[in-house]
Amino acid sequence: MKENYIEHEDFLIRIRPTFTKRGEWTGDAEISVIASEDSTLPKDVIKGMEHFVNMLLSSLHVMERDEYVREKIFEYVKEHITPDIDLGESEDSTTFYIEDDEEDNIVHLTFTTNTKGEA
């Protein structure tokens, strides 16, 4: 299976910005975990993954309450994490498309640029 495909064993963390009735971003986001009902993972692996995901999500609350932890993570990201997607306003900004393949019941995500390599 290609690495850009979502598989039944995957656990996805969805982050969705919330907006006011006038369409302005509230500064908040809804965070949810998505897992497939068709997973073939053993129950003990699923429980372990659920605990791991809960630890990841709990770090958000710790960062919210603990300035030291928040600053350490902020600095780590600045120094060690390179963004994969350019959110700037260039013509080459990244867009994704979802293709539902009915044969294998998998949603495919494809990342392309607006200029499709012609810039």
Secondary structure as UniProt FT lines:
FT   TURN            3..4
FT   TURN            8..9
FT   STRAND          11..19
FT   TURN            21..22
FT   STRAND          25..35
FT   TURN            37..38
FT   HELIX           43..65
FT   HELIX           67..80
FT   TURN            91..92
FT   STRAND          94..101
FT   TURN            102..105
FT   STRAND          106..113
FT   TURN            114..117
//
